[in-house]
Amino acid sequence: MSLLLPLDDNGNPIAVLGFDYRGTQKLAVGPHSVRNPVPIPSDIEIVTLYATGPCRFELGDATVTADPETSPFLAPNQYVDVPLRPGERYVAFVAEAEPCSAYIIGRI
C-alpha cells in the first residue's frame, strides 16, 4: 500500500485533510438567510460546504447574510472546500428554490 499523497494535474501533491472531530453543523435553508448559530472553531482554516439543494452562501462574522442574487452559488450534492479568512467563523445560506439542508464540515 502506497503512502504517497495523490497528485493534481500538474504533478503536485494534494494534501489530504481530515474531518473536524467536533462534528458537522447542519442548517435548514429556506427563502431567508440563515447562518450557523455556533462559530466555527478558531483552529479550523478550511471548511467543506455541501447542500442538498441549490443555494447561495457567504462567509463572515456573526452578522453575515447570504444574498439570493449576488452571493456565490452552491450547486446541490457538490462538496466545495472554502478557506476561511481572519474573522470568518460563520457561513450564511439562502435557498435558490425549494428548502434544503446545508452542511458545514470543518477540515483539519
Phi and psi restraints in degrees (range 20) as a CNS / XPLOR table:
assign (resid 1 and name C) (resid 2 and name N)
       (resid 2 and name CA) (resid 2 and name C) 1.0 -80.1 20.0 2
assign (resid 2 and name N) (resid 2 and name CA)
       (resid 2 and name C) (resid 3 and name N) 1.0 143.2 20.0 2
assign (resid 2 and name C) (resid 3 and name N)
       (resid 3 and name CA) (resid 3 and name C) 1.0 -109.8 20.0 2
assign (resid 3 and name N) (resid 3 and name CA)
       (resid 3 and name C) (resid 4 and name N) 1.0 10.4 20.0 2
assign (resid 3 and name C) (resid 4 and name N)
       (resid 4 and name CA) (resid 4 and name C) 1.0 -76.3 20.0 2
assign (resid 4 and name N) (resid 4 and name CA)
       (resid 4 and name C) (resid 5 and name N) 1.0 148.0 20.0 2
assign (resid 4 and name C) (resid 5 and name N)
       (resid 5 and name CA) (resid 5 and name C) 1.0 -72.1 20.0 2
assign (resid 5 and name N) (resid 5 and name CA)
       (resid 5 and name C) (resid 6 and name N) 1.0 151.1 20.0 2
assign (resid 5 and name C) (resid 6 and name N)
       (resid 6 and name CA) (resid 6 and name C) 1.0 -65.5 20.0 2
assign (resid 6 and name N) (resid 6 and name CA)
       (resid 6 and name C) (resid 7 and name N) 1.0 157.0 20.0 2
assign (resid 6 and name C) (resid 7 and name N)
       (resid 7 and name CA) (resid 7 and name C) 1.0 -109.5 20.0 2
assign (resid 7 and name N) (resid 7 and name CA)
       (resid 7 and name C) (resid 8 and name N) 1.0 145.8 20.0 2
assign (resid 7 and name C) (resid 8 and name N)
       (resid 8 and name CA) (resid 8 and name C) 1.0 -83.2 20.0 2
assign (resid 8 and name N) (resid 8 and name CA)
       (resid 8 and name C) (resid 9 and name N) 1.0 -174.9 20.0 2
assign (resid 8 and name C) (resid 9 and name N)
       (resid 9 and name CA) (resid 9 and name C) 1.0 -65.8 20.0 2
assign (resid 9 and name N) (resid 9 and name CA)
       (resid 9 and name C) (resid 10 and name N) 1.0 -18.3 20.0 2
assign (resid 9 and name C) (resid 10 and name N)
       (resid 10 and name CA) (resid 10 and name C) 1.0 -96.0 20.0 2
assign (resid 10 and name N) (resid 10 and name CA)
       (resid 10 and name C) (resid 11 and name N) 1.0 4.9 20.0 2
assign (resid 10 and name C) (resid 11 and name N)
       (resid 11 and name CA) (resid 11 and name C) 1.0 82.9 20.0 2
assign (resid 11 and name N) (resid 11 and name CA)
       (resid 11 and name C) (resid 12 and name N) 1.0 10.4 20.0 2
assign (resid 11 and name C) (resid 12 and name N)
       (resid 12 and name CA) (resid 12 and name C) 1.0 -90.1 20.0 2
assign (resid 12 and name N) (resid 12 and name CA)
       (resid 12 and name C) (resid 13 and name N) 1.0 141.5 20.0 2
assign (resid 12 and name C) (resid 13 and name N)
       (resid 13 and name CA) (resid 13 and name C) 1.0 -64.3 20.0 2
assign (resid 13 and name N) (resid 13 and name CA)
       (resid 13 and name C) (resid 14 and name N) 1.0 140.9 20.0 2
assign (resid 13 and name C) (resid 14 and name N)
       (resid 14 and name CA) (resid 14 and name C) 1.0 -101.4 20.0 2
assign (resid 14 and name N) (resid 14 and name CA)
       (resid 14 and name C) (resid 15 and name N) 1.0 119.5 20.0 2
assign (resid 14 and name C) (resid 15 and name N)
       (resid 15 and name CA) (resid 15 and name C) 1.0 -68.0 20.0 2
assign (resid 15 and name N) (resid 15 and name CA)
       (resid 15 and name C) (resid 16 and name N) 1.0 136.4 20.0 2
assign (resid 15 and name C) (resid 16 and name N)
       (resid 16 and name CA) (resid 16 and name C) 1.0 -101.6 20.0 2
assign (resid 16 and name N) (resid 16 and name CA)
       (resid 16 and name C) (resid 17 and name N) 1.0 122.4 20.0 2
assign (resid 16 and name C) (resid 17 and name N)
       (resid 17 and name CA) (resid 17 and name C) 1.0 -101.6 20.0 2
assign (resid 17 and name N) (resid 17 and name CA)
       (resid 17 and name C) (resid 18 and name N) 1.0 145.7 20.0 2
assign (resid 17 and name C) (resid 18 and name N)
       (resid 18 and name CA) (resid 18 and name C) 1.0 -88.9 20.0 2
assign (resid 18 and name N) (resid 18 and name CA)
       (resid 18 and name C) (resid 19 and name N) 1.0 177.6 20.0 2
assign (resid 18 and name C) (resid 19 and name N)
       (resid 19 and name CA) (resid 19 and name C) 1.0 -95.5 20.0 2
assign (resid 19 and name N) (resid 19 and name CA)
       (resid 19 and name C) (resid 20 and name N) 1.0 144.3 20.0 2
assign (resid 19 and name C) (resid 20 and name N)
       (resid 20 and name CA) (resid 20 and name C) 1.0 -60.7 20.0 2
assign (resid 20 and name N) (resid 20 and name CA)
       (resid 20 and name C) (resid 21 and name N) 1.0 130.1 20.0 2
assign (resid 20 and name C) (resid 21 and name N)
       (resid 21 and name CA) (resid 21 and name C) 1.0 -68.0 20.0 2
assign (resid 21 and name N) (resid 21 and name CA)
       (resid 21 and name C) (resid 22 and name N) 1.0 -13.9 20.0 2
assign (resid 21 and name C) (resid 22 and name N)
       (resid 22 and name CA) (resid 22 and name C) 1.0 -83.5 20.0 2
assign (resid 22 and name N) (resid 22 and name CA)
       (resid 22 and name C) (resid 23 and name N) 1.0 -4.2 20.0 2
assign (resid 22 and name C) (resid 23 and name N)
       (resid 23 and name CA) (resid 23 and name C) 1.0 100.0 20.0 2
assign (resid 23 and name N) (resid 23 and name CA)
       (resid 23 and name C) (resid 24 and name N) 1.0 -176.3 20.0 2
assign (resid 23 and name C) (resid 24 and name N)
       (resid 24 and name CA) (resid 24 and name C) 1.0 -109.2 20.0 2
assign (resid 24 and name N) (resid 24 and name CA)
       (resid 24 and name C) (resid 25 and name N) 1.0 141.8 20.0 2
assign (resid 24 and name C) (resid 25 and name N)
       (resid 25 and name CA) (resid 25 and name C) 1.0 -96.5 20.0 2
assign (resid 25 and name N) (resid 25 and name CA)
       (resid 25 and name C) (resid 26 and name N) 1.0 130.2 20.0 2
assign (resid 25 and name C) (resid 26 and name N)
       (resid 26 and name CA) (resid 26 and name C) 1.0 -112.8 20.0 2
assign (resid 26 and name N) (resid 26 and name CA)
       (resid 26 and name C) (resid 27 and name N) 1.0 133.9 20.0 2
assign (resid 26 and name C) (resid 27 and name N)
       (resid 27 and name CA) (resid 27 and name C) 1.0 -124.7 20.0 2
assign (resid 27 and name N) (resid 27 and name CA)
       (resid 27 and name C) (resid 28 and name N) 1.0 141.3 20.0 2
assign (resid 27 and name C) (resid 28 and name N)
       (resid 28 and name CA) (resid 28 and name C) 1.0 -85.9 20.0 2
assign (resid 28 and name N) (resid 28 and name CA)
       (resid 28 and name C) (resid 29 and name N) 1.0 119.8 20.0 2
assign (resid 28 and name C) (resid 29 and name N)
       (resid 29 and name CA) (resid 29 and name C) 1.0 -108.2 20.0 2
assign (resid 29 and name N) (resid 29 and name CA)
       (resid 29 and name C) (resid 30 and name N) 1.0 131.6 20.0 2
assign (resid 29 and name C) (resid 30 and name N)
       (resid 30 and name CA) (resid 30 and name C) 1.0 -136.8 20.0 2
assign (resid 30 and name N) (resid 30 and name CA)
       (resid 30 and name C) (resid 31 and name N) 1.0 -152.7 20.0 2
assign (resid 30 and name C) (resid 31 and name N)
       (resid 31 and name CA) (resid 31 and name C) 1.0 -75.2 20.0 2
assign (resid 31 and name N) (resid 31 and name CA)
       (resid 31 and name C) (resid 32 and name N) 1.0 -10.2 20.0 2
assign (resid 31 and name C) (resid 32 and name N)
       (resid 32 and name CA) (resid 32 and name C) 1.0 -116.2 20.0 2
assign (resid 32 and name N) (resid 32 and name CA)
       (resid 32 and name C) (resid 33 and name N) 1.0 144.4 20.0 2
assign (resid 32 and name C) (resid 33 and name N)
       (resid 33 and name CA) (resid 33 and name C) 1.0 -60.1 20.0 2
assign (resid 33 and name N) (resid 33 and name CA)
       (resid 33 and name C) (resid 34 and name N) 1.0 132.7 20.0 2
assign (resid 33 and name C) (resid 34 and name N)
       (resid 34 and name CA) (resid 34 and name C) 1.0 -128.1 20.0 2
assign (resid 34 and name N) (resid 34 and name CA)
       (resid 34 and name C) (resid 35 and name N) 1.0 150.8 20.0 2
assign (resid 34 and name C) (resid 35 and name N)
       (resid 35 and name CA) (resid 35 and name C) 1.0 -134.6 20.0 2
assign (resid 35 and name N) (resid 35 and name CA)
       (resid 35 and name C) (resid 36 and name N) 1.0 161.4 20.0 2
assign (resid 35 and name C) (resid 36 and name N)
       (resid 36 and name CA) (resid 36 and name C) 1.0 -61.6 20.0 2
assign (resid 36 and name N) (resid 36 and name CA)
       (resid 36 and name C) (resid 37 and name N) 1.0 132.2 20.0 2
assign (resid 36 and name C) (resid 37 and name N)
       (resid 37 and name CA) (resid 37 and name C) 1.0 -75.0 20.0 2
assign (resid 37 and name N) (resid 37 and name CA)
       (resid 37 and name C) (resid 38 and name N) 1.0 -25.0 20.0 2
assign (resid 37 and name C) (resid 38 and name N)
       (resid 38 and name CA) (resid 38 and name C) 1.0 -108.2 20.0 2
assign (resid 38 and name N) (resid 38 and name CA)
       (resid 38 and name C) (resid 39 and name N) 1.0 127.6 20.0 2
assign (resid 38 and name C) (resid 39 and name N)
       (resid 39 and name CA) (resid 39 and name C) 1.0 -63.3 20.0 2
assign (resid 39 and name N) (resid 39 and name CA)
       (resid 39 and name C) (resid 40 and name N) 1.0 150.2 20.0 2
assign (resid 39 and name C) (resid 40 and name N)
       (resid 40 and name CA) (resid 40 and name C) 1.0 -66.5 20.0 2
assign (resid 40 and name N) (resid 40 and name CA)
       (resid 40 and name C) (resid 41 and name N) 1.0 132.9 20.0 2
assign (resid 40 and name C) (resid 41 and name N)
       (resid 41 and name CA) (resid 41 and name C) 1.0 -54.9 20.0 2
assign (resid 41 and name N) (resid 41 and name CA)
       (resid 41 and name C) (resid 42 and name N) 1.0 146.8 20.0 2
assign (resid 41 and name C) (resid 42 and name N)
       (resid 42 and name CA) (resid 42 and name C) 1.0 -66.4 20.0 2
assign (resid 42 and name N) (resid 42 and name CA)
       (resid 42 and name C) (resid 43 and name N) 1.0 -17.8 20.0 2
assign (resid 42 and name C) (resid 43 and name N)
       (resid 43 and name CA) (resid 43 and name C) 1.0 -86.5 20.0 2
assign (resid 43 and name N) (resid 43 and name CA)
       (resid 43 and name C) (resid 44 and name N) 1.0 -3.6 20.0 2
assign (resid 43 and name C) (resid 44 and name N)
       (resid 44 and name CA) (resid 44 and name C) 1.0 -87.9 20.0 2
assign (resid 44 and name N) (resid 44 and name CA)
       (resid 44 and name C) (resid 45 and name N) 1.0 126.7 20.0 2
assign (resid 44 and name C) (resid 45 and name N)
       (resid 45 and name CA) (resid 45 and name C) 1.0 -110.9 20.0 2
assign (resid 45 and name N) (resid 45 and name CA)
       (resid 45 and name C) (resid 46 and name N) 1.0 -15.5 20.0 2
assign (resid 45 and name C) (resid 46 and name N)
       (resid 46 and name CA) (resid 46 and name C) 1.0 -137.2 20.0 2
assign (resid 46 and name N) (resid 46 and name CA)
       (resid 46 and name C) (resid 47 and name N) 1.0 138.3 20.0 2
assign (resid 46 and name C) (resid 47 and name N)
       (resid 47 and name CA) (resid 47 and name C) 1.0 -122.1 20.0 2
assign (resid 47 and name N) (resid 47 and name CA)
       (resid 47 and name C) (resid 48 and name N) 1.0 150.5 20.0 2
assign (resid 47 and name C) (resid 48 and name N)
       (resid 48 and name CA) (resid 48 and name C) 1.0 -104.3 20.0 2
assign (resid 48 and name N) (resid 48 and name CA)
       (resid 48 and name C) (resid 49 and name N) 1.0 129.4 20.0 2
assign (resid 48 and name C) (resid 49 and name N)
       (resid 49 and name CA) (resid 49 and name C) 1.0 -107.3 20.0 2
assign (resid 49 and name N) (resid 49 and name CA)
       (resid 49 and name C) (resid 50 and name N) 1.0 141.9 20.0 2
assign (resid 49 and name C) (resid 50 and name N)
       (resid 50 and name CA) (resid 50 and name C) 1.0 -147.1 20.0 2
assign (resid 50 and name N) (resid 50 and name CA)
       (resid 50 and name C) (resid 51 and name N) 1.0 140.6 20.0 2
assign (resid 50 and name C) (resid 51 and name N)
       (resid 51 and name CA) (resid 51 and name C) 1.0 -139.5 20.0 2
assign (resid 51 and name N) (resid 51 and name CA)
       (resid 51 and name C) (resid 52 and name N) 1.0 149.1 20.0 2
assign (resid 51 and name C) (resid 52 and name N)
       (resid 52 and name CA) (resid 52 and name C) 1.0 -85.7 20.0 2
assign (resid 52 and name N) (resid 52 and name CA)
       (resid 52 and name C) (resid 53 and name N) 1.0 -9.7 20.0 2
assign (resid 52 and name C) (resid 53 and name N)
       (resid 53 and name CA) (resid 53 and name C) 1.0 -144.0 20.0 2
assign (resid 53 and name N) (resid 53 and name CA)
       (resid 53 and name C) (resid 54 and name N) 1.0 168.3 20.0 2
assign (resid 53 and name C) (resid 54 and name N)
       (resid 54 and name CA) (resid 54 and name C) 1.0 -66.6 20.0 2
assign (resid 54 and name N) (resid 54 and name CA)
       (resid 54 and name C) (resid 55 and name N) 1.0 133.2 20.0 2
assign (resid 54 and name C) (resid 55 and name N)
       (resid 55 and name CA) (resid 55 and name C) 1.0 -152.9 20.0 2
assign (resid 55 and name N) (resid 55 and name CA)
       (resid 55 and name C) (resid 56 and name N) 1.0 174.9 20.0 2
assign (resid 55 and name C) (resid 56 and name N)
       (resid 56 and name CA) (resid 56 and name C) 1.0 -116.8 20.0 2
assign (resid 56 and name N) (resid 56 and name CA)
       (resid 56 and name C) (resid 57 and name N) 1.0 154.4 20.0 2
assign (resid 56 and name C) (resid 57 and name N)
       (resid 57 and name CA) (resid 57 and name C) 1.0 -143.6 20.0 2
assign (resid 57 and name N) (resid 57 and name CA)
       (resid 57 and name C) (resid 58 and name N) 1.0 159.1 20.0 2
assign (resid 57 and name C) (resid 58 and name N)
       (resid 58 and name CA) (resid 58 and name C) 1.0 -144.3 20.0 2
assign (resid 58 and name N) (resid 58 and name CA)
       (resid 58 and name C) (resid 59 and name N) 1.0 147.7 20.0 2
assign (resid 58 and name C) (resid 59 and name N)
       (resid 59 and name CA) (resid 59 and name C) 1.0 -109.2 20.0 2
assign (resid 59 and name N) (resid 59 and name CA)
       (resid 59 and name C) (resid 60 and name N) 1.0 146.5 20.0 2
assign (resid 59 and name C) (resid 60 and name N)
       (resid 60 and name CA) (resid 60 and name C) 1.0 174.7 20.0 2
assign (resid 60 and name N) (resid 60 and name CA)
       (resid 60 and name C) (resid 61 and name N) 1.0 -152.8 20.0 2
assign (resid 60 and name C) (resid 61 and name N)
       (resid 61 and name CA) (resid 61 and name C) 1.0 -91.1 20.0 2
assign (resid 61 and name N) (resid 61 and name CA)
       (resid 61 and name C) (resid 62 and name N) 1.0 -164.4 20.0 2
assign (resid 61 and name C) (resid 62 and name N)
       (resid 62 and name CA) (resid 62 and name C) 1.0 -67.2 20.0 2
assign (resid 62 and name N) (resid 62 and name CA)
       (resid 62 and name C) (resid 63 and name N) 1.0 -5.0 20.0 2
assign (resid 62 and name C) (resid 63 and name N)
       (resid 63 and name CA) (resid 63 and name C) 1.0 -110.2 20.0 2
assign (resid 63 and name N) (resid 63 and name CA)
       (resid 63 and name C) (resid 64 and name N) 1.0 4.9 20.0 2
assign (resid 63 and name C) (resid 64 and name N)
       (resid 64 and name CA) (resid 64 and name C) 1.0 -63.1 20.0 2
assign (resid 64 and name N) (resid 64 and name CA)
       (resid 64 and name C) (resid 65 and name N) 1.0 141.4 20.0 2
assign (resid 64 and name C) (resid 65 and name N)
       (resid 65 and name CA) (resid 65 and name C) 1.0 -132.8 20.0 2
assign (resid 65 and name N) (resid 65 and name CA)
       (resid 65 and name C) (resid 66 and name N) 1.0 150.3 20.0 2
assign (resid 65 and name C) (resid 66 and name N)
       (resid 66 and name CA) (resid 66 and name C) 1.0 -96.5 20.0 2
assign (resid 66 and name N) (resid 66 and name CA)
       (resid 66 and name C) (resid 67 and name N) 1.0 137.3 20.0 2
assign (resid 66 and name C) (resid 67 and name N)
       (resid 67 and name CA) (resid 67 and name C) 1.0 -100.1 20.0 2
assign (resid 67 and name N) (resid 67 and name CA)
       (resid 67 and name C) (resid 68 and name N) 1.0 129.8 20.0 2
assign (resid 67 and name C) (resid 68 and name N)
       (resid 68 and name CA) (resid 68 and name C) 1.0 -68.4 20.0 2
assign (resid 68 and name N) (resid 68 and name CA)
       (resid 68 and name C) (resid 69 and name N) 1.0 -10.6 20.0 2
assign (resid 68 and name C) (resid 69 and name N)
       (resid 69 and name CA) (resid 69 and name C) 1.0 -108.4 20.0 2
assign (resid 69 and name N) (resid 69 and name CA)
       (resid 69 and name C) (resid 70 and name N) 1.0 -38.2 20.0 2
assign (resid 69 and name C) (resid 70 and name N)
       (resid 70 and name CA) (resid 70 and name C) 1.0 -113.0 20.0 2
assign (resid 70 and name N) (resid 70 and name CA)
       (resid 70 and name C) (resid 71 and name N) 1.0 -14.5 20.0 2
assign (resid 70 and name C) (resid 71 and name N)
       (resid 71 and name CA) (resid 71 and name C) 1.0 -71.6 20.0 2
assign (resid 71 and name N) (resid 71 and name CA)
       (resid 71 and name C) (resid 72 and name N) 1.0 155.5 20.0 2
assign (resid 71 and name C) (resid 72 and name N)
       (resid 72 and name CA) (resid 72 and name C) 1.0 -58.1 20.0 2
assign (resid 72 and name N) (resid 72 and name CA)
       (resid 72 and name C) (resid 73 and name N) 1.0 144.2 20.0 2
assign (resid 72 and name C) (resid 73 and name N)
       (resid 73 and name CA) (resid 73 and name C) 1.0 -87.7 20.0 2
assign (resid 73 and name N) (resid 73 and name CA)
       (resid 73 and name C) (resid 74 and name N) 1.0 136.7 20.0 2
assign (resid 73 and name C) (resid 74 and name N)
       (resid 74 and name CA) (resid 74 and name C) 1.0 -117.0 20.0 2
assign (resid 74 and name N) (resid 74 and name CA)
       (resid 74 and name C) (resid 75 and name N) 1.0 110.9 20.0 2
assign (resid 74 and name C) (resid 75 and name N)
       (resid 75 and name CA) (resid 75 and name C) 1.0 -70.9 20.0 2
assign (resid 75 and name N) (resid 75 and name CA)
       (resid 75 and name C) (resid 76 and name N) 1.0 148.2 20.0 2
assign (resid 75 and name C) (resid 76 and name N)
       (resid 76 and name CA) (resid 76 and name C) 1.0 -66.8 20.0 2
assign (resid 76 and name N) (resid 76 and name CA)
       (resid 76 and name C) (resid 77 and name N) 1.0 145.5 20.0 2
assign (resid 76 and name C) (resid 77 and name N)
       (resid 77 and name CA) (resid 77 and name C) 1.0 60.8 20.0 2
assign (resid 77 and name N) (resid 77 and name CA)
       (resid 77 and name C) (resid 78 and name N) 1.0 28.4 20.0 2
assign (resid 77 and name C) (resid 78 and name N)
       (resid 78 and name CA) (resid 78 and name C) 1.0 -121.5 20.0 2
assign (resid 78 and name N) (resid 78 and name CA)
       (resid 78 and name C) (resid 79 and name N) 1.0 135.6 20.0 2
assign (resid 78 and name C) (resid 79 and name N)
       (resid 79 and name CA) (resid 79 and name C) 1.0 -90.8 20.0 2
assign (resid 79 and name N) (resid 79 and name CA)
       (resid 79 and name C) (resid 80 and name N) 1.0 129.6 20.0 2
assign (resid 79 and name C) (resid 80 and name N)
       (resid 80 and name CA) (resid 80 and name C) 1.0 -126.2 20.0 2
assign (resid 80 and name N) (resid 80 and name CA)
       (resid 80 and name C) (resid 81 and name N) 1.0 123.9 20.0 2
assign (resid 80 and name C) (resid 81 and name N)
       (resid 81 and name CA) (resid 81 and name C) 1.0 -90.2 20.0 2
assign (resid 81 and name N) (resid 81 and name CA)
       (resid 81 and name C) (resid 82 and name N) 1.0 130.0 20.0 2
assign (resid 81 and name C) (resid 82 and name N)
       (resid 82 and name CA) (resid 82 and name C) 1.0 -130.4 20.0 2
assign (resid 82 and name N) (resid 82 and name CA)
       (resid 82 and name C) (resid 83 and name N) 1.0 126.0 20.0 2
assign (resid 82 and name C) (resid 83 and name N)
       (resid 83 and name CA) (resid 83 and name C) 1.0 -74.6 20.0 2
assign (resid 83 and name N) (resid 83 and name CA)
       (resid 83 and name C) (resid 84 and name N) 1.0 147.2 20.0 2
assign (resid 83 and name C) (resid 84 and name N)
       (resid 84 and name CA) (resid 84 and name C) 1.0 -99.7 20.0 2
assign (resid 84 and name N) (resid 84 and name CA)
       (resid 84 and name C) (resid 85 and name N) 1.0 129.9 20.0 2
assign (resid 84 and name C) (resid 85 and name N)
       (resid 85 and name CA) (resid 85 and name C) 1.0 -89.3 20.0 2
assign (resid 85 and name N) (resid 85 and name CA)
       (resid 85 and name C) (resid 86 and name N) 1.0 167.3 20.0 2
assign (resid 85 and name C) (resid 86 and name N)
       (resid 86 and name CA) (resid 86 and name C) 1.0 -53.6 20.0 2
assign (resid 86 and name N) (resid 86 and name CA)
       (resid 86 and name C) (resid 87 and name N) 1.0 133.4 20.0 2
assign (resid 86 and name C) (resid 87 and name N)
       (resid 87 and name CA) (resid 87 and name C) 1.0 87.7 20.0 2
assign (resid 87 and name N) (resid 87 and name CA)
       (resid 87 and name C) (resid 88 and name N) 1.0 -10.6 20.0 2
assign (resid 87 and name C) (resid 88 and name N)
       (resid 88 and name CA) (resid 88 and name C) 1.0 -88.4 20.0 2
assign (resid 88 and name N) (resid 88 and name CA)
       (resid 88 and name C) (resid 89 and name N) 1.0 103.5 20.0 2
assign (resid 88 and name C) (resid 89 and name N)
       (resid 89 and name CA) (resid 89 and name C) 1.0 -126.9 20.0 2
assign (resid 89 and name N) (resid 89 and name CA)
       (resid 89 and name C) (resid 90 and name N) 1.0 2.0 20.0 2
assign (resid 89 and name C) (resid 90 and name N)
       (resid 90 and name CA) (resid 90 and name C) 1.0 -132.0 20.0 2
assign (resid 90 and name N) (resid 90 and name CA)
       (resid 90 and name C) (resid 91 and name N) 1.0 149.6 20.0 2
assign (resid 90 and name C) (resid 91 and name N)
       (resid 91 and name CA) (resid 91 and name C) 1.0 -127.0 20.0 2
assign (resid 91 and name N) (resid 91 and name CA)
       (resid 91 and name C) (resid 92 and name N) 1.0 127.8 20.0 2
assign (resid 91 and name C) (resid 92 and name N)
       (resid 92 and name CA) (resid 92 and name C) 1.0 -105.9 20.0 2
assign (resid 92 and name N) (resid 92 and name CA)
       (resid 92 and name C) (resid 93 and name N) 1.0 143.8 20.0 2
assign (resid 92 and name C) (resid 93 and name N)
       (resid 93 and name CA) (resid 93 and name C) 1.0 -130.7 20.0 2
assign (resid 93 and name N) (resid 93 and name CA)
       (resid 93 and name C) (resid 94 and name N) 1.0 151.2 20.0 2
assign (resid 93 and name C) (resid 94 and name N)
       (resid 94 and name CA) (resid 94 and name C) 1.0 -142.8 20.0 2
assign (resid 94 and name N) (resid 94 and name CA)
       (resid 94 and name C) (resid 95 and name N) 1.0 136.9 20.0 2
assign (resid 94 and name C) (resid 95 and name N)
       (resid 95 and name CA) (resid 95 and name C) 1.0 -71.7 20.0 2
assign (resid 95 and name N) (resid 95 and name CA)
       (resid 95 and name C) (resid 96 and name N) 1.0 142.0 20.0 2
assign (resid 95 and name C) (resid 96 and name N)
       (resid 96 and name CA) (resid 96 and name C) 1.0 -82.4 20.0 2
assign (resid 96 and name N) (resid 96 and name CA)
       (resid 96 and name C) (resid 97 and name N) 1.0 -30.5 20.0 2
assign (resid 96 and name C) (resid 97 and name N)
       (resid 97 and name CA) (resid 97 and name C) 1.0 -140.0 20.0 2
assign (resid 97 and name N) (resid 97 and name CA)
       (resid 97 and name C) (resid 98 and name N) 1.0 -107.5 20.0 2
assign (resid 97 and name C) (resid 98 and name N)
       (resid 98 and name CA) (resid 98 and name C) 1.0 -73.3 20.0 2
assign (resid 98 and name N) (resid 98 and name CA)
       (resid 98 and name C) (resid 99 and name N) 1.0 153.4 20.0 2
assign (resid 98 and name C) (resid 99 and name N)
       (resid 99 and name CA) (resid 99 and name C) 1.0 -57.1 20.0 2
assign (resid 99 and name N) (resid 99 and name CA)
       (resid 99 and name C) (resid 100 and name N) 1.0 150.7 20.0 2
assign (resid 99 and name C) (resid 100 and name N)
       (resid 100 and name CA) (resid 100 and name C) 1.0 -151.5 20.0 2
assign (resid 100 and name N) (resid 100 and name CA)
       (resid 100 and name C) (resid 101 and name N) 1.0 -177.6 20.0 2
assign (resid 100 and name C) (resid 101 and name N)
       (resid 101 and name CA) (resid 101 and name C) 1.0 -112.1 20.0 2
assign (resid 101 and name N) (resid 101 and name CA)
       (resid 101 and name C) (resid 102 and name N) 1.0 143.5 20.0 2
assign (resid 101 and name C) (resid 102 and name N)
       (resid 102 and name CA) (resid 102 and name C) 1.0 -125.3 20.0 2
assign (resid 102 and name N) (resid 102 and name CA)
       (resid 102 and name C) (resid 103 and name N) 1.0 147.8 20.0 2
assign (resid 102 and name C) (resid 103 and name N)
       (resid 103 and name CA) (resid 103 and name C) 1.0 -126.4 20.0 2
assign (resid 103 and name N) (resid 103 and name CA)
       (resid 103 and name C) (resid 104 and name N) 1.0 136.9 20.0 2
assign (resid 103 and name C) (resid 104 and name N)
       (resid 104 and name CA) (resid 104 and name C) 1.0 -114.0 20.0 2
assign (resid 104 and name N) (resid 104 and name CA)
       (resid 104 and name C) (resid 105 and name N) 1.0 115.8 20.0 2
assign (resid 104 and name C) (resid 105 and name N)
       (resid 105 and name CA) (resid 105 and name C) 1.0 -114.5 20.0 2
assign (resid 105 and name N) (resid 105 and name CA)
       (resid 105 and name C) (resid 106 and name N) 1.0 113.4 20.0 2
assign (resid 105 and name C) (resid 106 and name N)
       (resid 106 and name CA) (resid 106 and name C) 1.0 -70.9 20.0 2
assign (resid 106 and name N) (resid 106 and name CA)
       (resid 106 and name C) (resid 107 and name N) 1.0 141.4 20.0 2
assign (resid 106 and name C) (resid 107 and name N)
       (resid 107 and name CA) (resid 107 and name C) 1.0 -117.3 20.0 2
assign (resid 107 and name N) (resid 107 and name CA)
       (resid 107 and name C) (resid 108 and name N) 1.0 137.1 20.0 2
